[in-house]
Amino acid sequence: LQTTDSKQIPHYNFQGGNTITKSVSMSSNLDQLIRDFAKEMGVSQRVIFEAALIQFMERYGYGRQVKTLLAR
């Protein structure tokens, strides 16, 4: 599901469920950084946020739950 190449953004495939829109507040500088990064890497901001959130949850104790979610 993910790659170890630091130039590649991991893409996760979620089976089932509905797509939900989330609203996130952040500094305009961080927003611009994410926009630039997404454009340079050729991925959507959604892919960046999904990868970041999955890695965050794995790092901070939700690895088992993430693994279960991705195995569905």
FIRO-344322 format. One record per atom (N, C-alpha, C): atom name; chain; residue in three letters; x, y, z. Coordinates in steps of 0.1 Angstrom, whole numbers, always signed. Layout:
# residues N
CA, A, ALA, X, Y, Z
...
***
This chain:
# residues 72
N, A, LEU, +8, -12, +0
CA, A, LEU, +0, +0, +0
C, A, LEU, +8, +13, +0
N, A, GLN, +21, +12, +4
CA, A, GLN, +29, +24, +5
C, A, GLN, +43, +21, +0
N, A, THR, +50, +31, -4
CA, A, THR, +63, +29, -9
C, A, THR, +74, +35, +1
N, A, THR, +86, +30, +0
CA, A, THR, +96, +35, +9
C, A, THR, +105, +46, +3
N, A, ASP, +102, +49, -10
CA, A, ASP, +110, +59, -17
C, A, ASP, +105, +73, -12
N, A, SER, +114, +81, -7
CA, A, SER, +110, +94, -1
C, A, SER, +104, +104, -11
N, A, LYS, +106, +101, -24
CA, A, LYS, +100, +110, -34
C, A, LYS, +86, +105, -38
N, A, GLN, +81, +94, -33
CA, A, GLN, +68, +89, -36
C, A, GLN, +59, +91, -23
N, A, ILE, +47, +96, -26
CA, A, ILE, +38, +97, -15
C, A, ILE, +29, +84, -15
N, A, PRO, +28, +78, -3
CA, A, PRO, +20, +66, -2
C, A, PRO, +5, +69, -5
N, A, HIS, -1, +60, -13
CA, A, HIS, -15, +61, -16
C, A, HIS, -22, +50, -9
N, A, TYR, -33, +53, -2
CA, A, TYR, -41, +43, +5
C, A, TYR, -54, +41, -1
N, A, ASN, -58, +29, -2
CA, A, ASN, -72, +26, -8
C, A, ASN, -81, +22, +3
N, A, PHE, -91, +29, +5
CA, A, PHE, -101, +26, +15
C, A, PHE, -113, +19, +9
N, A, GLN, -116, +7, +13
CA, A, GLN, -127, +0, +8
C, A, GLN, -140, +3, +16
N, A, GLY, -151, +6, +8
CA, A, GLY, -164, +8, +14
C, A, GLY, -164, +22, +21
N, A, GLY, -175, +25, +27
CA, A, GLY, -177, +38, +34
C, A, GLY, -180, +49, +24
N, A, ASN, -183, +60, +29
CA, A, ASN, -186, +72, +21
C, A, ASN, -175, +82, +22
N, A, THR, -174, +91, +13
CA, A, THR, -165, +102, +14
C, A, THR, -171, +113, +22
N, A, ILE, -163, +118, +31
CA, A, ILE, -168, +129, +40
C, A, ILE, -159, +141, +38
N, A, THR, -164, +152, +38
CA, A, THR, -157, +165, +36
C, A, THR, -153, +170, +50
N, A, LYS, -141, +173, +52
CA, A, LYS, -136, +179, +65
C, A, LYS, -131, +193, +62
N, A, SER, -133, +201, +72
CA, A, SER, -127, +215, +71
C, A, SER, -116, +216, +82
N, A, VAL, -105, +221, +77
CA, A, VAL, -93, +223, +86
C, A, VAL, -88, +237, +85
N, A, SER, -85, +243, +97
CA, A, SER, -80, +256, +97
C, A, SER, -65, +255, +99
N, A, MET, -57, +263, +92
CA, A, MET, -43, +264, +93
C, A, MET, -38, +277, +88
N, A, SER, -25, +280, +91
CA, A, SER, -19, +292, +87
C, A, SER, -19, +293, +72
N, A, SER, -19, +305, +67
CA, A, SER, -18, +306, +52
C, A, SER, -5, +302, +47
N, A, ASN, +6, +303, +55
CA, A, ASN, +19, +298, +50
C, A, ASN, +19, +283, +48
N, A, LEU, +13, +276, +58
CA, A, LEU, +13, +261, +57
C, A, LEU, +4, +257, +45
N, A, ASP, -7, +264, +43
CA, A, ASP, -16, +262, +32
C, A, ASP, -9, +263, +19
N, A, GLN, -1, +274, +17
CA, A, GLN, +7, +276, +5
C, A, GLN, +17, +265, +3
N, A, LEU, +23, +261, +14
CA, A, LEU, +33, +250, +14
C, A, LEU, +27, +237, +9
N, A, ILE, +15, +234, +14
CA, A, ILE, +8, +222, +10
C, A, ILE, +4, +223, -5
N, A, ARG, -1, +234, -9
CA, A, ARG, -4, +236, -23
C, A, ARG, +8, +234, -33
N, A, ASP, +19, +241, -29
CA, A, ASP, +31, +240, -37
C, A, ASP, +36, +225, -38
N, A, PHE, +36, +219, -26
CA, A, PHE, +41, +205, -25
C, A, PHE, +32, +196, -34
N, A, ALA, +19, +197, -33
CA, A, ALA, +10, +189, -41
C, A, ALA, +12, +191, -56
N, A, LYS, +14, +203, -60
CA, A, LYS, +16, +206, -74
C, A, LYS, +29, +200, -79
N, A, GLU, +40, +202, -71
CA, A, GLU, +53, +197, -74
C, A, GLU, +53, +182, -75
N, A, MET, +46, +175, -66
CA, A, MET, +46, +161, -65
C, A, MET, +36, +154, -74
N, A, GLY, +27, +163, -79
CA, A, GLY, +16, +157, -88
C, A, GLY, +6, +149, -81
N, A, VAL, +3, +153, -69
CA, A, VAL, -7, +145, -62
C, A, VAL, -17, +155, -56
N, A, SER, -29, +150, -52
CA, A, SER, -39, +159, -46
C, A, SER, -36, +162, -32
N, A, GLN, -41, +173, -27
CA, A, GLN, -40, +176, -13
C, A, GLN, -46, +165, -4
N, A, ARG, -57, +159, -9
CA, A, ARG, -63, +148, -2
C, A, ARG, -53, +136, +0
N, A, VAL, -46, +133, -10
CA, A, VAL, -36, +122, -8
C, A, VAL, -26, +126, +2
N, A, ILE, -21, +138, +2
CA, A, ILE, -11, +143, +12
C, A, ILE, -17, +141, +26
N, A, PHE, -29, +146, +28
CA, A, PHE, -35, +146, +42
C, A, PHE, -38, +132, +46
N, A, GLU, -43, +123, +37
CA, A, GLU, -46, +109, +41
C, A, GLU, -33, +103, +45
N, A, ALA, -22, +104, +38
CA, A, ALA, -9, +98, +41
C, A, ALA, -4, +103, +54
N, A, ALA, -5, +116, +56
CA, A, ALA, +0, +123, +68
C, A, ALA, -8, +118, +81
N, A, LEU, -21, +117, +79
CA, A, LEU, -29, +113, +91
C, A, LEU, -27, +98, +94
N, A, ILE, -26, +90, +84
CA, A, ILE, -23, +75, +86
C, A, ILE, -10, +74, +93
N, A, GLN, +0, +80, +88
CA, A, GLN, +14, +79, +95
C, A, GLN, +14, +85, +109
N, A, PHE, +6, +95, +111
CA, A, PHE, +5, +101, +124
C, A, PHE, -1, +91, +134
N, A, MET, -12, +85, +130
CA, A, MET, -19, +76, +138
C, A, MET, -11, +63, +141
N, A, GLU, -4, +59, +131
CA, A, GLU, +5, +47, +133
C, A, GLU, +16, +51, +143
N, A, ARG, +22, +62, +142
CA, A, ARG, +32, +66, +151
C, A, ARG, +28, +68, +166
N, A, TYR, +15, +73, +167
CA, A, TYR, +11, +76, +181
C, A, TYR, +0, +66, +186
N, A, GLY, +2, +53, +183
CA, A, GLY, -5, +43, +190
C, A, GLY, -18, +38, +184
N, A, TYR, -21, +41, +172
CA, A, TYR, -32, +36, +165
C, A, TYR, -29, +27, +153
N, A, GLY, -17, +21, +154
CA, A, GLY, -12, +13, +143
C, A, GLY, -22, +1, +140
N, A, ARG, -26, -6, +151
CA, A, ARG, -35, -17, +149
C, A, ARG, -48, -14, +143
N, A, GLN, -54, -2, +147
CA, A, GLN, -66, +2, +141
C, A, GLN, -65, +6, +127
N, A, VAL, -53, +12, +123
CA, A, VAL, -51, +16, +110
C, A, VAL, -49, +4, +101
N, A, LYS, -42, -6, +106
CA, A, LYS, -40, -18, +99
C, A, LYS, -54, -25, +96
N, A, THR, -62, -25, +106
CA, A, THR, -76, -31, +104
C, A, THR, -84, -24, +94
N, A, LEU, -83, -10, +94
CA, A, LEU, -90, -2, +85
C, A, LEU, -86, -5, +70
N, A, LEU, -73, -6, +69
CA, A, LEU, -67, -8, +55
C, A, LEU, -69, -22, +50
N, A, ALA, -71, -31, +59
CA, A, ALA, -73, -45, +55
C, A, ALA, -87, -48, +50
N, A, ARG, -96, -39, +53
CA, A, ARG, -110, -42, +49
C, A, ARG, -112, -42, +34
***
